[in-house]
């Protein structure tokens, strides 16, 4: 074994960045991949190739997963282009307007290369050094932007699911400590915890229920509150629910406000929810994964007035901040809230390090190993600039209003949110005199045919049991002409499918 080790010398391996051969291979590799990607993007302005799931799966099953002696990157890249890249969803297409899935800014893509190459781990300072302080400064900036005081703090996360979970975790443990003097981290949940309840709107993200289940409370702990005609949480209904919970001797401990619902982009009444939370002694978590980007807006920033009253906030950067997946943040109004997830390991983040000024970000995170995602946002803010961010975000919100008005006027269409708050428009092809069953079928067929043809990618959703189409207009490269073409396509397809069904 020792003889074999002595004969093996990776010091000059072209697979690592510590020697001339490695440096040359790195440069050549970037050029090869860059060409494959730019070729794809130059030749494809459509959102998808149109292949069906089973077709893609069958093709990918032809590929080997590895090789014994290794292959050339040129050969692997050619295979990658044919079997993976060419059938990927093209988020840069102006007609890729289905989900909260954004085109990426070039400075952020460049940052991804730096992040992967330097491979910093954001758990302890001695694995991330300068990266730690970049993240800390960005968190301070974000806290200032949302209107928090200098007591606030936060951490970068993988996105809304993790951030919402953290908000409810801290809310639960803070309540248990305050009401029962129970340290959940040390002693687990008390028997009374089965009475704990979380309130949110019926349009809140599914991760509220998912978090409740993972926190040992069960999905039954989530009490959904009806929304008003603008798809925002109804304060009257909230007060009614709170009264019923009190009569049932149940224990609400948190309200989740949604700042940008997934379907409609609606924003719950933050000031009123804050007042209700303060009156009842409840934690207010604001899920602003979608709408948090309004902190950069000029024309629509007032929509999120009241967000500064939250105890915790979710913000996603892989939506309206145009960052590569994944990139999000979790903010708290009081940094002491992080005490409920701290754990000190001698090998990683010993307590004495803090006294010596060594910052270990794992103290604020439910993750240990974590990427230097803050660099993407930092480079984007520096290169693109706050003015351009505001222009891009505001353009998409203004576009949504124009689109909703245009579709609403179009014969044979109906729009659910005629005055969108953010940039999502929910509508459907709705020919007069046809049954809901037929209209549902027509809209499903239209959505599938648009995707299969590669002409447009719209999402489909349900509201009150009926099928609707959804445009999520995140892309500032999408123009009104693109939407007009899509509406014409929908009308033609709708007429064709209607004739076939009849």
Secondary structure, 3 states (H helix, E strand, C coil): CHHHHHHCCCCCCCCCCCCHHHHHHHHHHHHHHHHHHHHHHHHCCCCCCCCCHHHHHHHHCCCCCCCCCCCCHHHHHHHHHHHCHHHCCCCCCCCECCCCCCCCCHHHHHHHHHHHHHCCCCCCHHHCCHHHHHHHHHHHHHHHHHCCCCCCEEEEECCHHHHHHHHHHHHHHHHHHHHHCCCHHHHCCCHHHHHEEEEEECCCCCHHHHHHHHCCCCHHHEEEECECCCCCECHHHHHHHHHHHHHCCCEEEEEEEEECCCCCCCECCHHHHHHHHHHHCCEEEEEECCHHHHHHCCCCHHHHCCHHHCCEEEEECCCCCCCCCCCEEEEECCHHHHHHHCCCCCCCCCHHHHHCCCCCHHHHCCCCCCCCCHHHHHHHHHHHCHHHHHHHHHHHHHHHHHHHHHHHHCCCEEECCCCCCCCEEEEEECCCCCCHHHHHHHHHHHHHHHHHHCCCECEEEEECCEEEEEEECCCCCCCHHHHHHHHHHHHHHHHHHHHHHC
